[in-house]
């Protein structure tokens, strides 16, 4: 059974199957019932998870899903969305990004126009802001103090300046097919002459 605040909460979120527009409110309400120390642990675990998912292979997977390219922000939102899939899925995707091709939430996007994804889009922009806001409301402590407490629980290594691994392009079809055969098949790139929306 999960005992870590982050993954315990994500397990329950998955069980509830909430729509994206209700997700932030539910997480805030759930966090509000936790102690300040649990909020700090939640945030530290989230930041550790984000560091684990900061790899070029995962960025390539996100690039492929988003049509060949995604920005720094979009990749960060994608990493947070992966956290929302729960620990087993998250860890499988970190170990092998092509495992995302088995995730129902990813498979549902295949073949759909990206501008029609709406709340199904694989992103979670607000996740890292929820615990700090709740902590500030409950304790009145400044966010700087919260983040200093989080830093003490973070994995000792400093945040990486660049993703781990070797950079490669999801637009390189042979390389994408070698590294991500299932995702490449699920998300073929648009023809060069076709216009596409870059997220």
Secondary structure, 3 states (H helix, E strand, C coil): CCCCHHHHHHHHHHHHCCCHHHHHHHHHHHHCCCCHHHHHHHHHHHHHHHHHCCEHHHHHHHHHHCCCCCCHHHHHHHHHHHHHCCHHHHHHHHHCHHHHHHCHHHHCCCCCCHHHCHHHCCCCCCHHHHHHHHHHHHHCCCHHHHHHHHHHHCCCCCCCCCCECCCCCCCCHHHHHHHCHHHHHHCCCCCCCCCCCCC
